[in-house]
Amino acid sequence: MNLNSGMCLEIADWRTDNGAPARLWDCHYGANQQWSPWRV
């Protein structure tokens, strides 16, 4: 959750394709708002 906005980062419209846009949205803690760290 973003402390400034109170919103969560999610992948728009539950999309699974590469390049799907991310956005801030009301938090509902669905699968499209779950994040894991990834080392690149």
C-alpha positions in Angstrom: 0.0 0.0 0.0 1.2 3.5 -0.9 1.3 5.4 2.3 0.6 8.7 0.5 -2.4 7.7 -1.5 -3.7 4.7 0.5 -3.9 2.8 -2.8 -2.2 -0.4 -3.9 -0.2 -1.2 -7.0 -1.9 -3.7 -9.3 -1.9 -5.0 -12.8 -4.8 -3.5 -14.6 -7.9 -5.6 -15.4 -6.3 -8.8 -14.1 -4.3 -9.1 -17.3 -1.5 -11.7 -17.5 0.2 -10.6 -20.8 3.7 -9.1 -21.0 3.5 -5.4 -20.9 0.2 -5.2 -19.1 -0.1 -1.8 -17.4 0.4 -1.3 -13.7 -1.8 1.2 -11.8 -2.8 2.4 -8.4 -6.2 1.1 -7.3 -8.2 0.7 -4.2 -6.7 -2.2 -2.1 -8.6 -5.5 -2.2 -5.5 -7.7 -1.9 -6.4 -9.8 -4.9 -3.9 -11.8 -6.8 -3.2 -8.9 -9.1 -2.0 -6.9 -6.1 0.4 -9.5 -4.7 4.1 -8.8 -5.3 7.3 -10.7 -4.8 10.8 -9.3 -5.0 12.7 -10.3 -8.1 16.4 -10.0 -8.6 17.5 -8.9 -12.0 
